[in-house]
Amino acid sequence: MASAYEHDADMGPGPADESDEKKQKKEHTHGHSHGHGHEHSHEHIAKVVALGTVTVGGTTFAIDREGQVEAGLETTFGVEIVGGGTAVPTSAWIANPDGEKLCDPVSGDGHDNHWHFTVCPLVPVKKSVFVLKVGNEEVVVDWARLAAPCKDGILSVLKAADAPEWRGFLEVKLHGDAGDMEMWLHARNEGSRPTPLDVPKETVLRLTSSSHAGKTVELRVRNMDKNEDEAGAANMRNDRTNYFIFPGESGQDPEWLKGEKWRGMVTVAFEAEGKSYGCEPFILVPHEAL
């Protein structure tokens, strides 16, 4: 949402056409060899954080940000219609909890049903919020201060059904060349030093795409021993883990997720130790497109 990769994205149900260069990227393997040979450097990966959805002006919008919000620096927020109504957001800004504006309201750069709002606060922003105005209505959004993806994926705010005030995070990394996926759970996230949210190794995470006929995939541990990531690092701690993959050995078909221009609206949900967790809808694209 919040960066230029959206302009060329494909919301269709099938894989995008591939150039010869992209086809060549498929020659490496994606099983237990842990080998995605074309990893991007962190300097070139957009740090996208999905912040959830809001309903204002009779329309529901999904909101994300690219980069941190800091005094004197520009940050882009993406705002996209995901349900009900056709209202158009008119402006956005950063404000203190008491309503004091920390930057001038800005207009969105929009096309189709999404807009980019680039803000630049000039004073400290520690307790600030993102404010979106639609017509005569305003709504405030917690922009998840300090949170940032650390695995070259897209970070989303995670919520617990039995604890409305609790917040965790999940990071999803979709490999568009093969349609496979990795996911990490974080109890806390401050960018490069997240705290794992470890759950029983038998936990199954379900990702559902409402934009692709409600298709669902299940993510499980790679194995019940060390549960290595693609770099070979172990992720098992006392039979608990925060790392899950798709398709692994499940036999699920990843074909519908292939293509570096793939784009879809998704949600993730799971149960662990009798508690239910999930995130609000967000836009997922392959990490190659970030």
C-alpha positions as CSV (number, residue, x, y, z in Angstrom):
1,M,0.0,0.0,0.0
2,A,2.4,2.6,1.1
3,S,5.0,2.5,-1.6
4,A,5.4,2.6,-5.4
5,Y,5.2,-1.2,-5.7
6,E,1.4,-0.9,-5.8
7,H,1.2,0.8,-9.1
8,D,2.3,-2.3,-11.0
9,A,0.7,-4.9,-8.8
10,D,-1.7,-7.6,-9.9
11,M,-4.8,-8.4,-7.8
12,G,-5.8,-11.2,-10.2
13,P,-6.1,-14.9,-9.1
14,G,-3.3,-16.2,-11.3
15,P,0.5,-15.7,-11.5
16,A,1.7,-12.7,-13.5
17,D,3.6,-13.1,-16.8
18,E,7.2,-13.6,-16.3
19,S,10.2,-12.2,-18.2
20,D,13.2,-14.4,-19.0
21,E,15.1,-12.8,-16.2
22,K,12.4,-13.8,-13.7
23,K,12.2,-17.3,-15.0
24,Q,15.9,-17.7,-14.5
25,K,15.4,-16.9,-10.8
26,K,13.4,-20.1,-10.4
27,E,16.4,-22.3,-11.1
28,H,17.4,-22.5,-7.5
29,T,15.6,-24.7,-5.0
30,H,13.2,-23.8,-2.2
31,G,12.9,-27.0,-0.1
32,H,15.0,-27.9,2.8
33,S,18.1,-26.4,1.1
34,H,16.9,-23.0,2.4
35,G,18.2,-21.4,-0.8
36,H,16.5,-18.3,-2.1
37,G,19.6,-17.1,-3.9
38,H,18.4,-13.6,-4.9
39,E,17.8,-12.1,-1.5
40,H,17.8,-8.3,-1.5
41,S,20.0,-6.2,0.8
42,H,18.2,-4.6,3.7
43,E,19.1,-1.2,2.3
44,H,16.7,-1.7,-0.7
45,I,13.8,-3.3,1.1
46,A,10.8,-1.0,1.9
47,K,10.0,-1.3,5.6
48,V,6.2,-1.7,5.4
49,V,4.1,-2.0,8.5
50,A,0.4,-2.8,8.2
51,L,-1.5,-0.9,10.8
52,G,-5.0,-2.3,10.5
53,T,-8.3,-1.0,9.2
54,V,-10.6,2.0,10.1
55,T,-14.1,2.9,9.0
56,V,-14.8,6.6,8.4
57,G,-17.2,8.4,6.0
58,G,-19.0,5.1,5.6
59,T,-16.0,3.5,4.0
60,T,-13.4,1.0,5.4
61,F,-9.8,1.7,4.7
62,A,-6.6,-0.4,5.3
63,I,-3.7,1.7,6.4
64,D,0.1,1.1,6.4
65,R,3.2,3.1,6.7
66,E,6.6,2.8,5.0
67,G,9.5,3.8,7.2
68,Q,9.5,5.2,10.7
69,V,7.9,8.5,11.8
70,E,10.7,10.9,12.9
71,A,11.0,14.6,13.3
72,G,12.4,16.2,10.1
73,L,12.0,13.1,8.0
74,E,9.3,12.2,5.4
75,T,7.2,9.1,6.0
76,T,4.6,7.7,3.6
77,F,1.3,6.3,4.8
78,G,-0.8,4.1,2.4
79,V,-4.6,4.3,2.6
80,E,-6.7,1.9,0.6
81,I,-10.5,1.2,0.3
82,V,-11.1,-2.4,1.4
83,G,-14.8,-2.4,2.0
84,G,-18.1,-0.5,1.9
85,G,-18.5,2.9,0.4
86,T,-16.5,5.1,-2.1
87,A,-15.5,8.0,0.2
88,V,-12.3,9.7,-0.8
89,P,-9.8,10.7,1.9
90,T,-9.0,14.4,1.7
91,S,-6.0,15.0,4.0
92,A,-3.8,13.5,6.7
93,W,-1.3,14.6,9.3
94,I,0.6,13.6,12.5
95,A,-0.8,14.9,15.8
96,N,-0.3,14.7,19.5
97,P,-3.0,12.8,21.5
98,D,-4.5,16.2,22.5
99,G,-5.0,17.0,18.8
100,E,-2.1,19.4,18.3
101,K,-0.9,19.1,14.7
102,L,2.8,18.3,14.4
103,C,2.9,18.9,10.7
104,D,0.7,20.6,8.1
105,P,-2.1,18.5,6.6
106,V,-1.2,17.0,3.3
107,S,-3.2,15.8,0.4
108,G,-3.0,12.2,-0.9
109,D,-1.4,11.1,-4.1
110,G,-4.1,8.7,-5.3
111,H,-5.1,6.4,-8.1
112,D,-7.8,3.7,-8.3
113,N,-8.8,3.1,-4.7
114,H,-5.7,3.9,-2.8
115,W,-3.7,7.0,-1.8
116,H,-0.2,7.8,-0.4
117,F,0.1,10.6,2.2
118,T,3.7,11.8,2.8
119,V,4.1,13.6,6.1
120,C,7.0,15.4,7.7
121,P,6.6,16.4,11.3
122,L,9.1,19.0,12.5
123,V,8.9,18.3,16.3
124,P,9.2,15.2,18.5
125,V,6.7,12.5,17.7
126,K,7.0,9.9,20.5
127,K,3.3,9.8,21.5
128,S,1.8,11.0,18.2
129,V,-0.9,9.4,16.0
130,F,-1.7,9.4,12.3
131,V,-4.9,11.4,11.6
132,L,-6.9,10.7,8.4
133,K,-9.7,13.0,7.3
134,V,-12.5,11.9,5.0
135,G,-15.0,14.6,4.2
136,N,-15.8,16.2,7.6
137,E,-14.8,13.2,9.6
138,E,-11.5,12.4,11.2
139,V,-10.1,9.1,12.5
140,V,-6.8,8.5,14.5
141,V,-4.5,5.5,14.0
142,D,-1.7,4.2,16.2
143,W,1.3,4.0,13.8
144,A,3.1,1.4,15.9
145,R,6.1,3.4,17.0
146,L,9.5,1.7,16.4
147,A,8.0,-1.4,14.9
148,A,9.6,-2.5,11.6
149,P,10.0,-5.7,9.6
150,C,13.4,-7.4,10.2
151,K,13.1,-10.3,7.8
152,D,12.5,-8.4,4.5
153,G,8.7,-9.1,4.7
154,I,5.6,-7.1,5.6
155,L,4.9,-6.5,9.3
156,S,1.3,-6.6,10.6
157,V,-0.1,-5.8,14.0
158,L,-1.3,-8.9,15.8
159,K,-4.2,-8.9,18.3
160,A,-5.6,-11.3,20.8
161,A,-9.4,-12.0,21.1
162,D,-9.3,-12.2,24.9
163,A,-7.1,-9.2,25.5
164,P,-8.2,-6.2,23.5
165,E,-5.4,-4.0,24.6
166,W,-2.6,-6.5,23.8
167,R,-0.5,-6.0,20.7
168,G,2.0,-8.3,19.1
169,F,3.3,-8.5,15.5
170,L,3.6,-11.0,12.7
171,E,5.9,-10.7,9.7
172,V,5.1,-12.4,6.4
173,K,7.6,-12.9,3.6
174,L,6.2,-14.2,0.4
175,H,8.7,-15.4,-2.2
176,G,7.0,-14.6,-5.5
177,D,9.2,-16.7,-7.7
178,A,8.0,-20.0,-6.1
179,G,4.9,-18.9,-4.1
180,D,6.3,-20.1,-0.8
181,M,6.0,-18.2,2.4
182,E,7.7,-17.6,5.8
183,M,6.1,-16.1,8.9
184,W,7.5,-15.0,12.2
185,L,5.6,-14.1,15.4
186,H,6.8,-11.3,17.7
187,A,5.6,-10.4,21.2
188,R,7.5,-7.1,20.8
189,N,9.0,-5.5,17.8
190,E,11.5,-2.7,17.6
191,G,12.9,-3.4,14.2
192,S,16.2,-5.3,14.3
193,R,15.7,-6.7,17.8
194,P,12.2,-8.3,18.1
195,T,11.2,-10.5,21.0
196,P,9.8,-13.9,19.7
197,L,6.2,-14.8,20.4
198,D,6.8,-18.5,20.9
199,V,3.8,-20.9,20.7
200,P,3.6,-24.7,20.7
201,K,5.3,-26.2,17.7
202,E,2.1,-27.9,16.7
203,T,0.4,-24.6,16.1
204,V,-1.0,-24.0,12.6
205,L,-1.3,-20.5,11.1
206,R,-4.0,-19.9,8.5
207,L,-3.6,-17.1,5.9
208,T,-6.8,-16.3,3.9
209,S,-6.9,-14.1,0.9
210,S,-10.3,-12.4,0.4
211,S,-9.1,-11.0,-3.0
212,H,-8.5,-14.5,-4.4
213,A,-11.8,-16.2,-3.8
214,G,-11.1,-16.8,-0.2
215,K,-8.2,-19.1,-0.8
216,T,-6.5,-20.3,2.4
217,V,-3.0,-21.7,3.1
218,E,-1.7,-23.3,6.3
219,L,1.7,-22.5,7.7
220,R,3.5,-25.0,9.9
221,V,7.0,-25.6,11.4
222,R,9.6,-26.9,8.9
223,N,10.3,-29.8,11.2
224,M,9.7,-30.8,14.8
225,D,13.4,-30.8,15.7
226,K,15.3,-27.5,15.1
227,N,12.8,-25.8,12.7
228,E,15.5,-24.1,10.8
229,D,14.9,-20.9,8.7
230,E,16.2,-20.5,5.2
231,A,19.5,-19.4,6.5
232,G,19.8,-22.6,8.5
233,A,19.3,-20.9,12.0
234,A,17.4,-23.0,14.5
235,N,14.0,-21.6,15.8
236,M,12.9,-24.1,18.4
237,R,13.0,-23.2,22.1
238,N,11.7,-25.8,24.6
239,D,9.3,-27.3,21.9
240,R,8.0,-23.8,21.1
241,T,8.7,-21.6,18.1
242,N,7.8,-18.4,16.4
243,Y,8.7,-19.5,12.8
244,F,6.4,-21.1,10.3
245,I,6.5,-21.9,6.5
246,F,4.3,-22.7,3.5
247,P,4.0,-25.1,1.8
248,G,6.8,-27.2,3.4
249,E,5.9,-30.9,3.3
250,S,2.1,-30.2,3.4
251,G,1.5,-30.9,-0.3
252,Q,-0.5,-27.6,-0.7
253,D,-0.3,-26.0,-4.1
254,P,1.5,-22.6,-4.1
255,E,0.9,-21.9,-7.8
256,W,-1.8,-19.3,-7.2
257,L,0.8,-17.2,-5.1
258,K,3.5,-17.1,-7.8
259,G,4.6,-14.0,-9.6
260,E,6.6,-11.0,-8.5
261,K,3.6,-8.8,-9.3
262,W,1.2,-10.9,-7.2
263,R,-0.8,-8.8,-4.8
264,G,-3.7,-9.7,-2.5
265,M,-5.7,-8.7,0.5
266,V,-5.0,-11.2,3.3
267,T,-5.7,-12.0,7.0
268,V,-3.8,-14.3,9.3
269,A,-5.4,-16.2,12.3
270,F,-4.4,-19.0,14.7
271,E,-5.1,-20.6,18.0
272,A,-2.5,-21.4,20.6
273,E,-3.1,-22.8,24.1
274,G,-6.8,-22.0,24.0
275,K,-6.3,-18.4,22.9
276,S,-7.2,-16.9,19.5
277,Y,-5.0,-14.5,17.6
278,G,-5.3,-12.6,14.3
279,C,-4.7,-9.5,12.4
280,E,-6.9,-7.1,10.4
281,P,-6.8,-7.3,6.6
282,F,-3.7,-6.0,4.9
283,I,-2.1,-6.0,1.4
284,L,0.5,-8.6,0.8
285,V,3.1,-8.5,-2.0
286,P,6.2,-10.6,-2.6
287,H,9.4,-9.4,-0.9
288,E,10.9,-9.0,-4.4
289,A,8.5,-6.2,-5.0
290,L,9.3,-4.2,-1.9
